[in-house]
Amino acid sequence: MPRRLLLAVLTPLVLIAVVVGWADPAGESSLPAPAPAVGLHAPSVPEPRATAAPHSPVLPRSAPTRLFIPSIGVNAPFTDLAIGPSGRLNAPPADDTNLVGWFADGPSPGERGTAIVAGHLDTKTAAAVFAGLSTLTPGQEIRIDRADGRTMTFVVYAADNFPQDDFPDDLVYADTPDAQLRLITCGGSYDRSRQRYRENTVVFARLKTSATGG
C-alpha cells in the first residue's frame, strides 16, 4: 500500500489531521519509463515565511474551476476531493487523464493558507495531466480560474521530489499567512515489487495576482 501522507488543515475550530493516500493506477506492463527525479531526496525547499509579504493578495473562498500551466501544456478542469472511509484523500478518477483534484475541505486557491491540488502522473493506458509536473522551475506561472470569475496567477518558488516513506508533511502542508499552492503527483522511479512510485513530486507556489474576467 502507498504511504499515507499527513496533511494539517486549519478549520475555524479545530486542527484536523488529514491522510492522503496515493495509489498508482498504472500496471507495470504499460508503465512509461519514469522521468529522472528532480531535487533529489534531500528536502531543499525553503520553509514558508513566518509573515506574508506586505501586499500579498488574499481573497475570499471560492472553488477552483480550471487549472492552466502553459509551460507544460496543462489545461484541465477540477473535481472536488474528499476524505474517504479509509481516512485517506480520494485521488482523482483514474479513467480521466485530464482532470485535477482539489482538497475541498482545505483552503481554496487564493484564500489564505495552503491549497492542495493533486493529479495523476499516468494511467494504465497513457500519460496523465501531471506527467510534466517535475519539469516546473522557479519563476514559472500557474493560473487557476475560480467560480467567482477571478483568475489567480501563482508563481512557482520551488519544486522537489520527496520519498514517500519519509515525506516532509510539516514542510509541504504547513499553514501559511499568505495564499499558497501545492501541486502534488507521484514521482521518482517505479517500484515494481510494491507497484508504486517511490517518491512524490511537489511544486510550491504562492499567489502573485488576481484578476476578474471581462
Z-matrix of the N, CA and C atoms (Angstrom, degrees):
N
C 1 1.464
C 2 1.526 1 110.27
N 3 1.326 2 117.87 1 143.56
C 4 1.460 3 119.64 2 177.04
C 5 1.511 4 110.98 3 -65.77
N 6 1.334 5 114.56 4 157.14
C 7 1.454 6 120.23 5 -179.12
C 8 1.510 7 110.10 6 -69.12
N 9 1.329 8 116.18 7 145.99
C 10 1.453 9 120.73 8 174.79
C 11 1.517 10 109.36 9 -86.01
N 12 1.308 11 115.25 10 130.01
C 13 1.455 12 121.25 11 -179.65
C 14 1.514 13 108.56 12 -101.56
N 15 1.331 14 116.30 13 128.78
C 16 1.451 15 120.54 14 -177.08
C 17 1.515 16 110.30 15 -88.01
N 18 1.308 17 116.03 16 133.81
C 19 1.463 18 121.82 17 -179.04
C 20 1.511 19 108.85 18 -127.99
N 21 1.329 20 116.86 19 119.87
C 22 1.460 21 120.46 20 178.28
C 23 1.516 22 109.19 21 -96.38
N 24 1.317 23 116.84 22 121.91
C 25 1.454 24 121.95 23 -177.43
C 26 1.518 25 108.74 24 -125.29
N 27 1.336 26 117.36 25 124.98
C 28 1.455 27 121.20 26 178.56
C 29 1.521 28 110.13 27 -79.61
N 30 1.341 29 116.90 28 127.45
C 31 1.449 30 123.48 29 171.00
C 32 1.519 31 107.06 30 -111.86
N 33 1.325 32 118.93 31 171.85
C 34 1.461 33 118.57 32 -175.91
C 35 1.522 34 114.36 33 -55.95
N 36 1.318 35 118.99 34 -32.57
C 37 1.455 36 119.49 35 -173.72
C 38 1.512 37 115.01 36 -120.22
N 39 1.302 38 118.46 37 -12.60
C 40 1.457 39 118.02 38 -171.25
C 41 1.513 40 110.05 39 -151.43
N 42 1.313 41 116.72 40 147.95
C 43 1.462 42 122.88 41 173.94
C 44 1.515 43 107.65 42 -93.02
N 45 1.328 44 116.59 43 115.13
C 46 1.458 45 121.41 44 -174.05
C 47 1.512 46 110.02 45 -102.28
N 48 1.325 47 117.57 46 130.86
C 49 1.461 48 121.82 47 173.45
C 50 1.516 49 107.84 48 -89.38
N 51 1.325 50 116.66 49 117.70
C 52 1.454 51 122.52 50 -177.47
C 53 1.512 52 109.24 51 -108.31
N 54 1.309 53 117.07 52 137.48
C 55 1.450 54 121.22 53 -178.26
C 56 1.512 55 109.71 54 -106.65
N 57 1.318 56 116.25 55 126.06
C 58 1.455 57 122.20 56 -178.46
C 59 1.514 58 108.49 57 -108.23
N 60 1.327 59 118.16 58 122.41
C 61 1.455 60 121.20 59 179.33
C 62 1.505 61 110.52 60 -111.93
N 63 1.328 62 116.85 61 132.72
C 64 1.454 63 121.49 62 178.16
C 65 1.507 64 109.33 63 -110.93
N 66 1.323 65 116.59 64 124.45
C 67 1.454 66 121.65 65 172.89
C 68 1.515 67 107.56 66 -118.95
N 69 1.319 68 116.85 67 119.73
C 70 1.462 69 120.05 68 179.83
C 71 1.515 70 109.39 69 -74.44
N 72 1.334 71 119.35 70 122.81
C 73 1.454 72 121.71 71 -176.59
C 74 1.511 73 114.18 72 -81.36
N 75 1.317 74 118.43 73 -8.07
C 76 1.462 75 120.08 74 -172.83
C 77 1.516 76 111.37 75 -83.85
N 78 1.307 77 117.22 76 131.84
C 79 1.446 78 120.57 77 173.50
C 80 1.511 79 110.21 78 -77.72
N 81 1.342 80 117.16 79 152.70
C 82 1.453 81 119.21 80 -173.21
C 83 1.521 82 111.97 81 -66.45
N 84 1.329 83 117.87 82 -26.42
C 85 1.458 84 118.74 83 -177.93
C 86 1.521 85 112.05 84 -72.51
N 87 1.354 86 117.12 85 -23.54
C 88 1.457 87 119.64 86 -178.06
C 89 1.519 88 112.63 87 -113.88
N 90 1.323 89 116.43 88 8.08
C 91 1.458 90 120.18 89 -176.46
C 92 1.512 91 111.08 90 -72.21
N 93 1.345 92 119.07 91 125.61
C 94 1.460 93 119.98 92 174.51
C 95 1.511 94 110.53 93 -67.06
N 96 1.319 95 116.08 94 155.98
C 97 1.462 96 119.91 95 179.87
C 98 1.516 97 109.71 96 -60.03
N 99 1.346 98 118.29 97 128.71
C 100 1.459 99 119.85 98 -178.73
C 101 1.515 100 111.42 99 -64.54
N 102 1.333 101 115.17 100 144.34
C 103 1.458 102 120.04 101 174.87
C 104 1.515 103 109.40 102 -74.45
N 105 1.343 104 118.21 103 153.18
C 106 1.461 105 120.10 104 176.84
C 107 1.513 106 110.60 105 -58.85
N 108 1.332 107 116.03 106 144.23
C 109 1.462 108 120.86 107 179.36
C 110 1.518 109 110.04 108 -67.02
N 111 1.328 110 116.16 109 146.41
C 112 1.457 111 120.54 110 174.63
C 113 1.512 112 108.32 111 -109.85
N 114 1.319 113 116.43 112 148.67
C 115 1.443 114 119.86 113 176.92
C 116 1.507 115 114.34 114 79.46
N 117 1.320 116 117.95 115 -6.83
C 118 1.450 117 123.21 116 -178.23
C 119 1.517 118 110.29 117 58.62
N 120 1.341 119 116.58 118 -161.18
C 121 1.452 120 119.77 119 -173.50
C 122 1.513 121 113.02 120 -94.07
N 123 1.309 122 118.09 121 -21.86
C 124 1.461 123 120.40 122 -175.23
C 125 1.520 124 110.14 123 -79.12
N 126 1.339 125 117.32 124 126.93
C 127 1.462 126 118.65 125 177.78
C 128 1.524 127 110.82 126 -60.93
N 129 1.328 128 117.14 127 112.72
C 130 1.454 129 121.26 128 -178.12
C 131 1.518 130 111.88 129 -116.03
N 132 1.340 131 116.11 130 6.90
C 133 1.449 132 120.73 131 -177.93
C 134 1.517 133 109.31 132 -77.97
N 135 1.328 134 117.77 133 133.97
C 136 1.459 135 119.00 134 179.34
C 137 1.514 136 111.79 135 -64.63
N 138 1.330 137 116.14 136 146.07
C 139 1.454 138 120.81 137 176.58
C 140 1.530 139 109.66 138 -65.09
N 141 1.350 140 117.70 139 147.02
C 142 1.463 141 118.87 140 175.52
C 143 1.519 142 111.01 141 -58.17
N 144 1.324 143 115.96 142 145.16
C 145 1.454 144 120.00 143 -179.15
C 146 1.524 145 110.91 144 -67.77
N 147 1.326 146 115.76 145 149.76
C 148 1.453 147 120.59 146 -178.40
C 149 1.518 148 111.84 147 -70.14
N 150 1.327 149 116.91 148 -29.39
C 151 1.459 150 120.64 149 179.56
C 152 1.515 151 109.84 150 -129.07
N 153 1.313 152 115.49 151 152.92
C 154 1.462 153 119.85 152 179.82
C 155 1.517 154 109.94 153 -79.00
N 156 1.330 155 115.80 154 158.37
C 157 1.458 156 120.51 155 174.57
C 158 1.527 157 109.01 156 -62.16
N 159 1.348 158 118.02 157 149.90
C 160 1.463 159 120.75 158 -174.66
C 161 1.521 160 113.99 159 -53.55
N 162 1.332 161 117.78 160 -37.25
C 163 1.458 162 120.45 161 -176.87
C 164 1.533 163 111.09 162 -115.08
N 165 1.313 164 116.30 163 28.07
C 166 1.455 165 120.40 164 179.71
C 167 1.526 166 109.77 165 -65.18
N 168 1.348 167 118.58 166 122.81
C 169 1.464 168 119.67 167 -177.98
C 170 1.525 169 111.39 168 -72.21
N 171 1.308 170 116.37 169 136.68
C 172 1.457 171 122.88 170 174.48
C 173 1.520 172 106.62 171 -136.71
N 174 1.330 173 116.54 172 132.07
C 175 1.460 174 120.86 173 -172.56
C 176 1.518 175 111.82 174 -120.41
N 177 1.337 176 116.67 175 164.42
C 178 1.465 177 119.72 176 174.84
C 179 1.527 178 110.64 177 -65.71
N 180 1.305 179 115.24 178 168.50
C 181 1.458 180 121.10 179 -178.36
C 182 1.528 181 111.34 180 -69.66
N 183 1.332 182 115.77 181 137.39
C 184 1.460 183 122.57 182 173.71
C 185 1.519 184 107.95 183 -162.21
N 186 1.316 185 116.63 184 136.14
C 187 1.462 186 120.87 185 -176.74
C 188 1.525 187 111.53 186 -68.32
N 189 1.335 188 117.45 187 142.27
C 190 1.466 189 120.44 188 174.87
C 191 1.521 190 110.44 189 -75.72
N 192 1.320 191 116.30 190 148.37
C 193 1.463 192 120.38 191 179.64
C 194 1.525 193 113.47 192 -118.43
N 195 1.331 194 117.27 193 -30.39
C 196 1.473 195 118.83 194 -178.30
C 197 1.522 196 110.04 195 -154.05
N 198 1.346 197 114.58 196 142.22
C 199 1.466 198 123.06 197 -179.50
C 200 1.520 199 109.66 198 -111.94
N 201 1.332 200 115.68 199 132.20
C 202 1.462 201 121.89 200 176.87
C 203 1.526 202 109.07 201 -125.79
N 204 1.326 203 116.44 202 126.20
C 205 1.468 204 121.50 203 171.68
C 206 1.526 205 105.95 204 -129.66
N 207 1.326 206 118.14 205 89.19
C 208 1.469 207 121.11 206 -172.28
C 209 1.523 208 113.97 207 -56.75
N 210 1.328 209 118.02 208 -36.41
C 211 1.464 210 120.17 209 -174.74
C 212 1.518 211 113.53 210 -66.46
N 213 1.336 212 117.84 211 -21.06
C 214 1.470 213 119.91 212 178.52
C 215 1.529 214 111.55 213 -123.18
N 216 1.329 215 116.23 214 14.36
C 217 1.454 216 120.57 215 173.36
C 218 1.511 217 115.91 216 71.05
N 219 1.320 218 118.11 217 27.03
C 220 1.464 219 120.61 218 179.63
C 221 1.527 220 110.08 219 -88.82
N 222 1.316 221 115.25 220 128.39
C 223 1.464 222 124.01 221 174.03
C 224 1.521 223 105.27 222 -147.03
N 225 1.333 224 116.29 223 92.96
C 226 1.461 225 119.58 224 -167.28
C 227 1.523 226 112.03 225 -138.03
N 228 1.329 227 116.40 226 144.58
C 229 1.460 228 120.34 227 174.63
C 230 1.525 229 110.95 228 -78.09
N 231 1.316 230 114.79 229 164.17
C 232 1.460 231 121.89 230 178.68
C 233 1.524 232 111.16 231 -102.05
N 234 1.321 233 114.79 232 152.28
C 235 1.449 234 122.30 233 163.79
C 236 1.519 235 107.73 234 -127.91
N 237 1.321 236 116.81 235 150.41
C 238 1.458 237 120.15 236 177.32
C 239 1.521 238 109.95 237 -75.39
N 240 1.320 239 116.21 238 139.77
C 241 1.455 240 122.20 239 173.95
C 242 1.520 241 108.64 240 -111.98
N 243 1.322 242 115.53 241 141.36
C 244 1.457 243 121.06 242 -179.25
C 245 1.521 244 109.47 243 -133.12
N 246 1.297 245 115.72 244 168.06
C 247 1.453 246 121.34 245 176.89
C 248 1.519 247 108.99 246 -79.22
N 249 1.335 248 116.78 247 127.03
C 250 1.449 249 121.89 248 -179.67
C 251 1.516 250 112.79 249 -83.86
N 252 1.335 251 117.26 250 179.31
C 253 1.462 252 121.78 251 -179.22
C 254 1.525 253 113.51 252 -58.69
N 255 1.327 254 116.98 253 -26.91
C 256 1.463 255 120.84 254 -179.16
C 257 1.521 256 112.34 255 -77.71
N 258 1.340 257 117.18 256 -7.78
C 259 1.457 258 120.19 257 -176.99
C 260 1.511 259 113.05 258 88.30
N 261 1.336 260 116.70 259 8.34
C 262 1.460 261 121.32 260 178.63
C 263 1.520 262 110.32 261 -110.81
N 264 1.320 263 114.71 262 152.01
C 265 1.458 264 119.61 263 177.62
C 266 1.520 265 109.57 264 -69.52
N 267 1.320 266 116.50 265 126.53
C 268 1.456 267 120.08 266 177.25
C 269 1.525 268 110.08 267 -65.83
N 270 1.320 269 116.82 268 135.12
C 271 1.461 270 121.50 269 176.42
C 272 1.527 271 109.43 270 -76.91
N 273 1.333 272 117.95 271 159.31
C 274 1.469 273 119.47 272 174.35
C 275 1.525 274 110.28 273 -59.18
N 276 1.327 275 118.62 274 153.08
C 277 1.462 276 120.79 275 178.21
C 278 1.524 277 111.31 276 -54.46
N 279 1.324 278 116.13 277 133.06
C 280 1.463 279 120.64 278 -175.10
C 281 1.525 280 112.87 279 -78.89
N 282 1.335 281 117.53 280 -11.56
C 283 1.468 282 119.02 281 -177.35
C 284 1.525 283 112.68 282 -86.36
N 285 1.337 284 117.54 283 -1.45
C 286 1.462 285 121.40 284 177.32
C 287 1.520 286 107.75 285 -118.43
N 288 1.322 287 117.30 286 109.35
C 289 1.466 288 120.56 287 -175.54
C 290 1.523 289 112.99 288 -76.70
N 291 1.337 290 117.48 289 -12.05
C 292 1.466 291 120.10 290 -178.08
C 293 1.529 292 109.92 291 -120.88
N 294 1.325 293 115.29 292 62.91
C 295 1.457 294 121.51 293 -178.60
C 296 1.518 295 108.64 294 -146.29
N 297 1.330 296 116.60 295 135.54
C 298 1.459 297 120.97 296 175.17
C 299 1.519 298 108.80 297 -118.16
N 300 1.330 299 115.51 298 156.01
C 301 1.449 300 120.60 299 -179.18
C 302 1.517 301 111.61 300 -116.99
N 303 1.311 302 115.06 301 145.13
C 304 1.463 303 122.61 302 177.81
C 305 1.518 304 108.31 303 -118.11
N 306 1.346 305 116.64 304 132.01
C 307 1.458 306 120.16 305 176.42
C 308 1.528 307 108.15 306 -72.10
N 309 1.342 308 115.38 307 100.23
C 310 1.459 309 121.47 308 -168.08
C 311 1.522 310 114.09 309 -72.38
N 312 1.325 311 118.32 310 -14.56
C 313 1.461 312 120.29 311 176.89
C 314 1.523 313 112.09 312 -90.95
N 315 1.326 314 117.22 313 -1.53
C 316 1.453 315 121.72 314 175.75
C 317 1.520 316 110.43 315 -100.78
N 318 1.336 317 117.37 316 -173.50
C 319 1.464 318 120.19 317 177.93
C 320 1.529 319 111.55 318 -60.56
N 321 1.318 320 115.99 319 145.12
C 322 1.459 321 119.77 320 173.60
C 323 1.524 322 108.92 321 -83.76
N 324 1.325 323 118.33 322 154.46
C 325 1.464 324 120.16 323 178.36
C 326 1.529 325 111.66 324 -57.35
N 327 1.320 326 116.16 325 123.83
C 328 1.452 327 121.85 326 -176.52
C 329 1.508 328 113.39 327 103.86
N 330 1.332 329 116.24 328 -21.24
C 331 1.455 330 121.70 329 176.31
C 332 1.530 331 109.09 330 -80.09
N 333 1.346 332 116.95 331 155.84
C 334 1.459 333 118.88 332 177.19
C 335 1.523 334 109.92 333 -60.90
N 336 1.335 335 115.65 334 135.75
C 337 1.455 336 121.14 335 -179.94
C 338 1.518 337 111.67 336 115.28
N 339 1.321 338 115.44 337 -168.64
C 340 1.457 339 122.01 338 -175.64
C 341 1.521 340 110.57 339 -107.01
N 342 1.322 341 116.97 340 110.81
C 343 1.461 342 122.15 341 176.16
C 344 1.527 343 109.00 342 -84.71
N 345 1.329 344 116.25 343 135.25
C 346 1.464 345 122.13 344 -176.22
C 347 1.522 346 110.13 345 -108.29
N 348 1.336 347 116.11 346 123.79
C 349 1.462 348 122.75 347 177.20
C 350 1.522 349 108.26 348 -124.33
N 351 1.325 350 116.42 349 128.34
C 352 1.462 351 121.63 350 -176.93
C 353 1.520 352 110.17 351 -123.73
N 354 1.325 353 115.61 352 148.16
C 355 1.455 354 120.84 353 177.52
C 356 1.510 355 110.55 354 -153.51
N 357 1.322 356 115.98 355 158.49
C 358 1.464 357 120.54 356 179.87
C 359 1.530 358 111.43 357 -78.67
N 360 1.324 359 114.88 358 147.13
C 361 1.461 360 122.30 359 172.82
C 362 1.522 361 110.44 360 -78.83
N 363 1.331 362 115.96 361 -41.93
C 364 1.457 363 122.04 362 179.21
C 365 1.519 364 109.36 363 -157.06
N 366 1.329 365 115.66 364 172.46
C 367 1.454 366 122.40 365 174.50
C 368 1.524 367 107.63 366 -125.49
N 369 1.311 368 116.82 367 -171.30
C 370 1.462 369 119.95 368 179.31
C 371 1.523 370 112.23 369 -66.42
N 372 1.323 371 116.80 370 -21.87
C 373 1.464 372 119.38 371 -173.05
C 374 1.520 373 115.32 372 -118.23
N 375 1.327 374 118.10 373 -16.67
C 376 1.465 375 118.32 374 -173.22
C 377 1.519 376 111.40 375 -161.81
N 378 1.333 377 114.81 376 165.35
C 379 1.460 378 119.99 377 170.31
C 380 1.524 379 108.49 378 -64.84
N 381 1.321 380 116.31 379 151.35
C 382 1.460 381 121.00 380 -177.28
C 383 1.525 382 110.98 381 -115.45
N 384 1.309 383 115.56 382 -173.56
C 385 1.460 384 122.89 383 -168.37
C 386 1.523 385 114.00 384 -56.27
N 387 1.337 386 118.41 385 -35.50
C 388 1.459 387 120.84 386 -177.68
C 389 1.527 388 112.72 387 -102.56
N 390 1.334 389 117.23 388 28.13
C 391 1.465 390 120.67 389 178.92
C 392 1.522 391 111.95 390 -60.41
N 393 1.325 392 117.44 391 -31.26
C 394 1.464 393 120.83 392 -178.11
C 395 1.514 394 114.63 393 -101.79
N 396 1.330 395 117.46 394 10.89
C 397 1.464 396 119.82 395 -173.29
C 398 1.524 397 112.74 396 -60.21
N 399 1.314 398 117.40 397 -36.04
C 400 1.471 399 120.70 398 -175.78
C 401 1.526 400 112.93 399 -68.33
N 402 1.331 401 117.94 400 -10.31
C 403 1.470 402 120.17 401 -179.74
C 404 1.530 403 112.76 402 -90.49
N 405 1.321 404 117.72 403 -6.45
C 406 1.465 405 119.50 404 179.56
C 407 1.522 406 110.80 405 -66.61
N 408 1.330 407 115.56 406 143.33
C 409 1.458 408 121.72 407 -178.06
C 410 1.529 409 109.71 408 -131.41
N 411 1.339 410 117.35 409 159.77
C 412 1.459 411 120.41 410 180.00
C 413 1.527 412 112.39 411 -53.73
N 414 1.324 413 114.68 412 139.14
C 415 1.453 414 121.48 413 -179.92
C 416 1.518 415 114.06 414 99.32
N 417 1.337 416 117.76 415 -20.21
C 418 1.455 417 119.79 416 179.09
C 419 1.525 418 110.08 417 -75.92
N 420 1.326 419 115.67 418 152.78
C 421 1.456 420 120.61 419 -172.42
C 422 1.526 421 112.66 420 -105.74
N 423 1.322 422 113.94 421 148.92
C 424 1.461 423 124.30 422 176.65
C 425 1.524 424 106.51 423 -126.30
N 426 1.325 425 117.55 424 130.08
C 427 1.460 426 120.32 425 178.70
C 428 1.524 427 110.31 426 -115.22
N 429 1.309 428 115.34 427 141.15
C 430 1.460 429 121.09 428 178.05
C 431 1.523 430 109.01 429 -132.62
N 432 1.328 431 116.32 430 123.70
C 433 1.459 432 121.78 431 171.39
C 434 1.520 433 108.74 432 -83.87
N 435 1.337 434 115.95 433 143.35
C 436 1.456 435 120.85 434 -179.73
C 437 1.528 436 110.56 435 -120.13
N 438 1.326 437 115.28 436 164.00
C 439 1.460 438 120.96 437 -178.09
C 440 1.519 439 112.70 438 -65.32
N 441 1.334 440 117.74 439 -21.76
C 442 1.463 441 120.39 440 179.85
C 443 1.524 442 113.06 441 -83.75
N 444 1.328 443 117.43 442 5.86
C 445 1.455 444 121.70 443 177.82
C 446 1.511 445 114.73 444 90.02
N 447 1.316 446 117.30 445 -1.32
C 448 1.460 447 120.42 446 179.28
C 449 1.523 448 110.81 447 -88.69
N 450 1.329 449 115.34 448 151.45
C 451 1.461 450 122.39 449 172.18
C 452 1.518 451 108.11 450 -114.86
N 453 1.328 452 115.42 451 121.55
C 454 1.459 453 121.79 452 179.16
C 455 1.526 454 109.31 453 -92.28
N 456 1.313 455 117.36 454 135.74
C 457 1.462 456 121.67 455 171.83
C 458 1.521 457 108.47 456 -113.65
N 459 1.329 458 115.35 457 116.92
C 460 1.457 459 122.27 458 176.49
C 461 1.526 460 108.80 459 -104.99
N 462 1.320 461 116.47 460 149.83
C 463 1.458 462 121.71 461 177.15
C 464 1.524 463 108.91 462 -116.81
N 465 1.324 464 116.09 463 128.99
C 466 1.463 465 121.48 464 178.27
C 467 1.524 466 109.44 465 -66.53
N 468 1.335 467 116.53 466 132.22
C 469 1.462 468 119.01 467 173.62
C 470 1.522 469 112.63 468 -117.68
N 471 1.325 470 117.58 469 -9.63
C 472 1.466 471 120.26 470 176.42
C 473 1.520 472 109.16 471 -166.99
N 474 1.327 473 115.83 472 157.07
C 475 1.459 474 122.54 473 173.33
C 476 1.516 475 107.70 474 -150.67
N 477 1.319 476 116.25 475 143.03
C 478 1.459 477 119.16 476 -177.39
C 479 1.521 478 109.99 477 -158.10
N 480 1.320 479 115.46 478 162.48
C 481 1.453 480 122.44 479 169.54
C 482 1.515 481 108.87 480 -108.95
N 483 1.326 482 116.44 481 136.69
C 484 1.457 483 121.67 482 -179.52
C 485 1.522 484 109.55 483 -126.60
N 486 1.344 485 117.97 484 138.15
C 487 1.463 486 120.16 485 177.63
C 488 1.527 487 110.97 486 -59.31
N 489 1.314 488 117.01 487 135.30
C 490 1.457 489 119.59 488 178.34
C 491 1.522 490 111.60 489 -63.84
N 492 1.316 491 116.94 490 -28.37
C 493 1.462 492 120.22 491 -179.06
C 494 1.519 493 112.98 492 -83.62
N 495 1.326 494 117.97 493 -4.20
C 496 1.466 495 121.42 494 178.06
C 497 1.523 496 108.58 495 -146.38
N 498 1.321 497 115.18 496 53.86
C 499 1.458 498 120.78 497 -173.61
C 500 1.527 499 110.23 498 -77.89
N 501 1.351 500 118.35 499 131.00
C 502 1.470 501 121.60 500 -177.59
C 503 1.530 502 111.71 501 -81.98
N 504 1.319 503 115.78 502 77.48
C 505 1.458 504 120.84 503 -175.65
C 506 1.528 505 112.81 504 -55.54
N 507 1.340 506 116.08 505 -43.73
C 508 1.461 507 119.66 506 -176.80
C 509 1.523 508 111.88 507 -63.49
N 510 1.322 509 116.84 508 -31.54
C 511 1.459 510 121.07 509 179.30
C 512 1.526 511 111.35 510 -76.33
N 513 1.323 512 116.09 511 -48.41
C 514 1.463 513 120.86 512 -173.86
C 515 1.525 514 111.95 513 -72.22
N 516 1.324 515 116.51 514 -41.65
C 517 1.457 516 120.34 515 -171.75
C 518 1.524 517 113.69 516 -104.58
N 519 1.327 518 117.42 517 13.65
C 520 1.460 519 120.30 518 -178.26
C 521 1.525 520 111.32 519 -58.08
N 522 1.332 521 115.40 520 139.52
C 523 1.453 522 119.48 521 172.78
C 524 1.526 523 108.36 522 -69.04
N 525 1.325 524 116.99 523 143.02
C 526 1.466 525 121.02 524 -175.47
C 527 1.525 526 110.23 525 -127.97
N 528 1.333 527 117.49 526 152.42
C 529 1.459 528 120.50 527 179.71
C 530 1.522 529 113.46 528 -78.92
N 531 1.331 530 116.68 529 -13.32
C 532 1.457 531 121.20 530 177.23
C 533 1.522 532 109.09 531 -113.57
N 534 1.328 533 116.81 532 -178.09
C 535 1.459 534 121.54 533 -179.97
C 536 1.525 535 109.14 534 -89.12
N 537 1.324 536 116.58 535 114.61
C 538 1.459 537 121.32 536 -179.41
C 539 1.521 538 110.85 537 -124.68
N 540 1.330 539 114.39 538 169.15
C 541 1.455 540 122.28 539 -175.16
C 542 1.514 541 109.05 540 -139.72
N 543 1.333 542 116.49 541 140.79
C 544 1.457 543 122.26 542 171.07
C 545 1.529 544 108.15 543 -124.61
N 546 1.321 545 115.98 544 128.19
C 547 1.458 546 122.29 545 171.86
C 548 1.515 547 107.20 546 -106.72
N 549 1.331 548 117.52 547 128.41
C 550 1.461 549 121.17 548 -171.98
C 551 1.518 550 110.45 549 -132.07
N 552 1.340 551 115.53 550 136.38
C 553 1.454 552 121.63 551 172.44
C 554 1.518 553 108.51 552 -150.18
N 555 1.315 554 116.84 553 179.68
C 556 1.462 555 120.72 554 174.66
C 557 1.524 556 109.34 555 -73.60
N 558 1.327 557 116.93 556 159.25
C 559 1.456 558 120.13 557 -178.96
C 560 1.505 559 111.97 558 -162.35
N 561 1.329 560 114.76 559 -178.57
C 562 1.454 561 120.37 560 -179.77
C 563 1.517 562 111.77 561 73.38
N 564 1.305 563 115.89 562 -160.15
C 565 1.462 564 121.07 563 -179.11
C 566 1.525 565 110.79 564 -84.62
N 567 1.314 566 115.82 565 162.89
C 568 1.463 567 121.97 566 -176.75
C 569 1.520 568 109.94 567 -98.51
N 570 1.316 569 115.96 568 128.14
C 571 1.461 570 122.65 569 178.78
C 572 1.525 571 107.86 570 -93.14
N 573 1.315 572 116.76 571 101.73
C 574 1.461 573 120.35 572 -176.04
C 575 1.524 574 112.31 573 -66.45
N 576 1.315 575 116.98 574 -33.24
C 577 1.463 576 119.38 575 -178.65
C 578 1.528 577 111.62 576 -67.68
N 579 1.335 578 117.05 577 -31.88
C 580 1.465 579 121.36 578 -179.80
C 581 1.527 580 112.12 579 -103.35
N 582 1.340 581 116.00 580 -3.55
C 583 1.460 582 122.78 581 178.94
C 584 1.530 583 111.84 582 52.65
N 585 1.315 584 114.88 583 53.40
C 586 1.452 585 121.17 584 178.07
C 587 1.521 586 109.43 585 -161.24
N 588 1.322 587 115.43 586 161.50
C 589 1.461 588 119.97 587 172.04
C 590 1.523 589 109.45 588 -77.34
N 591 1.326 590 114.97 589 151.20
C 592 1.462 591 119.54 590 -176.30
C 593 1.527 592 113.00 591 -82.07
N 594 1.320 593 117.16 592 -17.28
C 595 1.458 594 120.21 593 -173.74
C 596 1.525 595 111.35 594 -133.94
N 597 1.306 596 114.61 595 171.06
C 598 1.461 597 122.13 596 168.83
C 599 1.521 598 108.99 597 -120.13
N 600 1.311 599 116.29 598 134.49
C 601 1.459 600 121.61 599 172.40
C 602 1.524 601 108.34 600 -88.34
N 603 1.326 602 115.91 601 131.32
C 604 1.468 603 121.14 602 179.80
C 605 1.526 604 109.10 603 -128.64
N 606 1.314 605 116.33 604 128.60
C 607 1.464 606 122.42 605 173.88
C 608 1.524 607 108.21 606 -108.66
N 609 1.329 608 115.64 607 130.37
C 610 1.463 609 123.01 608 -179.27
C 611 1.529 610 108.52 609 -105.81
N 612 1.319 611 117.30 610 130.40
C 613 1.466 612 120.74 611 179.31
C 614 1.519 613 109.61 612 -144.98
N 615 1.325 614 115.58 613 155.75
C 616 1.469 615 119.61 614 174.50
C 617 1.528 616 110.06 615 -129.08
N 618 1.317 617 114.42 616 154.56
C 619 1.457 618 120.48 617 -175.24
C 620 1.522 619 111.54 618 -67.04
N 621 1.331 620 114.76 619 131.60
C 622 1.464 621 121.29 620 177.95
C 623 1.523 622 111.15 621 -102.17
N 624 1.326 623 116.06 622 -54.55
C 625 1.464 624 120.52 623 -177.67
C 626 1.521 625 110.14 624 -145.67
N 627 1.322 626 115.24 625 163.73
C 628 1.459 627 121.60 626 170.24
C 629 1.517 628 108.08 627 -135.60
N 630 1.317 629 115.59 628 147.56
C 631 1.460 630 120.22 629 -179.42
C 632 1.514 631 109.07 630 -142.15
N 633 1.311 632 116.40 631 148.92
C 634 1.455 633 122.09 632 177.68
C 635 1.512 634 109.21 633 -96.59
N 636 1.335 635 115.56 634 129.74
C 637 1.457 636 120.02 635 -179.30
C 638 1.517 637 111.72 636 -66.03
N 639 1.344 638 113.56 637 150.82
C 640 1.457 639 118.14 638 -179.08
C 641 1.509 640 112.51 639 -82.24
